[in-house]
Amino acid sequence: MKPLEGLTVVDASTVLAGPSVGTFLAELGASVTKFEHPKYGDVTRSWKLKSESSESTVSAYFSSVNYLKDYKKLDLSSKVGLKLFLDEIRSADILVTNFKNGDAEKFGIDDDTLQGINPRLINAKINGYGEDSDRVAYDLILQAESGFMSMNGTPESGPVKMPVAFIDVLAAHHLKEGILLALYEREKTGKGKSLSTSLYDAAVCSLVNQATNYLMGGHIPERIGSLHPNIAPYGELFETVDNSIITFAIGSDTHFKKLCRVLELTNLEEDGRFKTNQDRVINRKELFRCINNKIKLLECEALLRELEELNVPAGKVKNLEEVFRDKEAQNLVRTEVIDGIETKRTTSVAFK
């Protein structure tokens, strides 16, 4: 038996953050119904790659965060649609929405109304910039305005967004935590509640060490590619003799000494420029040159195998074709037929 079996969820959200929460709950056993406008549906049904059929009612993007759901069409602006929706709410445990500011009141489904109909309801909401903001929120704009783009990229590239809607993913995780906490509290009180998270709050709260580097040290990060501002070598990219790209996450002096021994560069261990992590951060360009000259003579798999045996964090930079060759990644793929089309996505439940 799955942990959330017996729970009923109404997913009235669109795009990525909200629907991914619905999928998470469905994978844990909840019965999830996704309501979409009969004419427009979830906009991501139309967000298609060039290679996807223009006639299909689903897209890969839509499929990525919609799984194990029942799909129903419903227009909240009509009396019939509103009645059907409220009938569902009467017996629901959780409602997930990402309405624009004012829409809940416009449709007559504000917090007080919903709690009056179903006092046990957990009303979970995602918004862009807070419940009182009218701003339209897209992940790209949040990445820009929360500092992520300013740090991401290289000096040559300029600001670069991350290649997934990462702020949506982060906000979804925060809402999941809120929902699970509300379920726990309801076991003791018998009462539901309304809770919300914003993309903006989730983004800024996820700046973690970069935020603290600024708050404590006034440090404004520059674009340094995959490099880490506090650790070296960490994120430098090295090309092996067989044209593979590898990288290291050398987080301790012990790791550094082991790396030097594998590369037969033991002279670097006692070099004053590289003796401590802070020394290595200061002199990381010189360190890169020393290591790179050796690595470009070595084969990728043999080098990584030797480092793995010594528990030195290192890895090959893989494309997605290479990623999904691995059995471990294949085990995380979930398949479902939606509207007659076989869809695939990775699981939203990464714990066991």
C-alpha positions in Angstrom: 0.0 0.0 0.0 1.3 3.4 -0.9 1.4 6.1 1.8 -1.2 8.4 0.4 -3.8 5.9 -0.8 -7.3 7.0 0.0 -6.5 10.7 -0.4 -8.4 12.7 -3.1 -6.6 15.5 -4.9 -8.0 18.2 -7.2 -5.3 19.6 -9.4 -6.5 22.8 -11.0 -3.0 24.1 -11.8 -1.2 24.5 -15.1 2.3 24.6 -16.5 5.0 23.0 -14.3 5.2 23.7 -10.6 1.6 22.9 -9.6 1.1 19.9 -11.9 4.4 18.4 -10.6 2.9 18.5 -7.1 -0.1 16.7 -8.3 2.0 14.0 -10.0 4.1 13.7 -6.8 0.9 13.0 -4.7 -0.4 10.6 -7.4 2.9 8.6 -7.3 2.5 8.3 -3.6 -1.0 6.8 -4.0 -3.4 9.7 -4.0 -6.3 9.8 -6.5 -5.7 12.9 -8.5 -8.1 14.6 -10.9 -6.7 17.4 -13.1 -9.3 19.9 -14.3 -8.6 21.9 -17.5 -10.5 24.6 -19.3 -12.5 22.8 -22.1 -11.2 25.2 -24.8 -7.7 26.1 -23.7 -6.6 23.2 -21.5 -3.2 23.3 -19.9 -1.0 25.5 -22.1 1.9 23.1 -22.0 0.0 20.7 -24.2 1.0 23.0 -27.0 4.6 23.5 -25.9 6.1 21.0 -28.4 9.4 20.2 -29.9 9.8 20.6 -33.7 9.7 16.8 -34.0 6.4 16.4 -32.2 3.1 16.0 -34.0 1.1 19.1 -34.3 -2.1 17.0 -34.1 -1.3 15.4 -30.8 -3.2 16.6 -27.7 -0.1 16.1 -25.4 3.4 17.2 -25.6 6.6 15.9 -24.0 6.6 19.0 -21.8 3.1 18.4 -20.5 3.9 14.7 -20.0 6.9 15.5 -17.8 4.7 16.6 -14.9 1.4 15.0 -15.6 1.2 11.3 -14.6 -1.4 9.0 -13.0 -4.1 11.6 -13.2 -7.7 11.6 -14.4 -8.3 14.4 -16.8 -11.6 16.4 -16.9 -12.7 19.5 -18.7 -14.3 22.3 -16.6 -15.0 26.0 -17.0 -15.0 27.7 -13.7 -16.6 30.8 -15.2 -19.8 28.9 -15.9 -22.5 28.0 -13.3 -22.4 24.3 -14.3 -18.6 24.2 -14.1 -18.4 25.9 -10.8 -21.0 23.5 -9.3 -19.1 20.5 -10.6 -15.9 21.9 -9.1 -17.4 22.6 -5.7 -19.0 19.2 -5.6 -15.4 17.8 -6.1 -14.1 20.0 -3.3 -16.7 18.7 -0.8 -14.9 15.4 -0.6 -11.4 16.4 -1.6 -8.4 16.3 0.7 -6.1 18.6 -1.2 -6.6 21.3 -3.9 -3.6 22.5 -5.9 -3.9 25.8 -7.8 -1.8 28.5 -9.4 -4.5 31.1 -10.1 -3.7 34.6 -11.0 -4.3 37.2 -8.2 -8.0 37.8 -7.8 -9.1 34.8 -9.9 -10.2 32.7 -6.9 -12.4 35.6 -5.7 -13.7 36.2 -9.2 -14.8 32.5 -9.5 -16.2 32.4 -6.0 -13.7 29.9 -4.7 -11.7 32.0 -2.2 -10.2 30.5 0.9 -13.2 31.2 3.2 -15.7 29.7 0.7 -13.7 26.5 0.2 -13.0 26.0 3.9 -16.7 26.6 4.6 -17.6 23.8 2.1 -14.9 21.5 3.4 -13.2 22.3 6.7 -10.7 19.4 6.1 -9.5 20.7 2.8 -5.8 21.6 2.4 -5.8 24.4 -0.2 -2.3 24.5 -1.6 -1.5 27.5 -3.8 1.5 28.6 -6.0 1.9 32.2 -7.1 4.6 34.2 -8.8 5.6 37.1 -6.5 3.3 36.7 -3.5 -0.4 36.5 -3.1 -1.0 40.2 -3.5 1.0 40.6 -6.7 -0.5 40.8 -10.2 2.7 40.1 -12.0 2.7 37.3 -14.5 5.5 34.9 -13.5 7.6 32.7 -15.8 10.6 30.8 -14.7 12.9 32.7 -17.0 12.0 36.0 -15.4 12.4 34.6 -11.9 15.8 33.2 -12.8 16.7 36.7 -14.0 15.3 38.6 -11.0 16.5 36.3 -8.2 20.1 36.5 -9.2 20.5 33.0 -10.7 21.1 34.2 -14.2 23.7 36.8 -13.1 25.8 34.0 -11.6 25.2 31.4 -14.3 27.4 31.3 -17.5 30.9 32.4 -18.2 32.5 35.8 -18.6 32.2 35.4 -22.3 28.6 34.1 -22.4 26.9 36.7 -20.4 24.0 35.7 -18.1 22.5 32.3 -18.9 19.3 30.6 -17.6 19.4 27.1 -16.4 18.1 24.6 -19.0 15.1 23.4 -16.9 12.4 25.5 -15.2 14.4 25.2 -12.0 12.5 27.9 -10.0 9.2 26.0 -10.7 10.9 22.8 -9.5 12.0 24.5 -6.3 8.7 26.1 -5.6 6.9 22.7 -6.1 9.2 21.1 -3.6 8.4 23.8 -1.0 4.6 23.3 -1.7 5.0 19.5 -1.3 6.6 20.1 2.1 3.8 22.4 3.1 1.2 19.9 2.0 2.7 17.0 3.9 3.1 19.2 7.1 -0.6 20.2 6.7 -1.6 16.6 6.4 0.3 15.8 9.6 -1.3 18.6 11.5 -4.8 17.6 10.2 -4.3 14.1 11.8 -4.1 15.9 15.2 -6.7 18.7 14.6 -9.1 17.3 12.1 -8.9 20.7 10.2 -7.4 21.7 6.9 -5.8 25.0 6.0 -4.7 27.2 3.2 -1.0 27.5 2.4 0.9 29.1 -0.4 4.4 29.5 -1.8 5.7 31.9 -4.4 8.2 31.3 -7.1 10.1 34.4 -5.9 10.4 33.3 -2.3 11.5 29.8 -3.4 14.1 31.2 -5.7 15.7 33.6 -3.2 15.6 31.0 -0.4 17.5 28.6 -2.7 20.5 30.9 -3.1 21.9 29.3 0.0 25.7 29.7 0.2 25.8 32.3 -2.6 23.3 34.4 -0.6 25.4 34.0 2.6 28.6 34.9 0.7 26.9 38.2 -0.1 25.1 38.8 3.2 28.2 38.1 5.3 31.0 39.1 3.0 29.5 41.5 0.5 30.6 39.1 -2.3 28.7 39.5 -5.5 29.4 36.4 -7.6 30.8 36.7 -11.0 30.0 34.3 -13.8 32.6 31.6 -13.5 31.0 28.8 -15.5 30.9 25.5 -13.5 33.6 26.6 -11.0 32.8 26.8 -7.3 33.7 30.2 -5.6 34.8 28.4 -2.4 36.5 25.2 -3.6 39.2 24.2 -6.1 39.6 22.2 -8.2 35.8 22.0 -8.4 34.0 22.4 -11.7 37.0 22.9 -14.0 36.5 20.9 -17.2 39.3 18.7 -18.5 39.4 16.9 -21.9 40.9 13.4 -21.9 42.9 11.8 -24.8 39.8 10.1 -26.0 37.8 13.4 -26.3 35.7 13.0 -23.2 35.1 15.9 -20.8 35.5 15.2 -17.1 35.3 17.3 -13.9 36.3 17.0 -10.2 34.7 18.1 -6.9 37.7 18.1 -4.7 36.2 19.2 -1.4 39.0 18.3 1.0 42.8 18.1 1.3 42.6 14.3 1.4 40.8 14.3 -1.9 43.4 16.6 -3.4 46.3 14.4 -2.3 44.6 11.3 -3.7 44.0 13.1 -7.0 47.6 14.1 -7.2 48.8 10.6 -6.6 46.5 9.1 -9.3 47.8 11.7 -11.7 51.4 11.2 -10.6 51.6 14.8 -9.6 52.7 14.3 -6.0 54.9 17.4 -6.2 51.7 19.5 -6.1 50.8 18.3 -2.6 53.5 20.3 -0.9 53.5 23.2 -3.4 52.7 26.3 -1.3 50.3 27.5 -4.0 48.1 24.5 -3.5 48.6 23.2 0.0 45.2 24.2 1.4 41.8 24.6 -0.2 42.0 28.4 0.1 45.5 28.4 -1.6 44.0 26.3 -4.4 41.1 28.8 -4.8 43.5 31.7 -5.0 45.8 29.9 -7.5 43.2 27.9 -9.4 44.3 28.9 -12.9 47.9 27.7 -12.2 46.5 24.5 -10.7 44.3 23.9 -13.7 47.2 24.1 -16.1 49.2 21.6 -14.0 46.4 19.1 -13.9 45.2 19.7 -17.5 48.6 18.9 -18.9 48.4 15.4 -17.4 44.8 14.6 -18.0 44.9 15.3 -21.7 47.2 12.2 -21.9 44.9 9.9 -20.1 41.8 7.8 -21.1 38.5 8.8 -19.5 37.1 5.5 -18.2 40.4 4.2 -16.8 41.0 7.5 -14.9 37.5 7.7 -13.5 37.6 4.0 -12.4 40.8 4.6 -10.5 39.5 7.7 -8.9 36.2 6.0 -7.9 38.2 3.2 -6.2 39.8 5.9 -4.0 36.5 7.6 -3.4 37.6 10.8 -5.2 34.5 12.7 -6.5 34.9 12.8 -10.3 32.6 12.3 -13.3 32.2 12.5 -17.0 30.1 15.3 -18.5 27.3 13.3 -20.2 24.5 14.2 -22.6 21.0 12.8 -21.9 21.5 9.9 -24.3 24.4 8.8 -22.2 22.6 9.5 -19.0 19.6 7.2 -19.9 21.9 4.4 -21.0 22.6 3.8 -17.3 20.4 1.3 -15.6 20.1 3.5 -12.6 18.5 6.3 -14.7 16.3 3.8 -16.6 14.9 2.7 -13.3 13.6 6.2 -12.6 11.6 6.4 -15.9 7.8 6.1 -15.6 5.6 5.3 -18.7 1.9 5.9 -19.2 -0.5 6.2 -22.1 -2.3 9.5 -22.3 -4.8 10.2 -25.0 -3.5 7.1 -26.9 0.1 8.3 -26.8 2.9 6.6 -24.9 4.4 9.2 -22.6 7.5 9.0 -20.5 9.0 11.0 -17.7 11.3 10.6 -14.7 9.7 9.9 -11.3 8.8 12.8 -9.0 9.6 10.6 -6.0 13.3 10.2 -5.5 13.3 8.8 -2.0 12.8 5.1 -1.1 
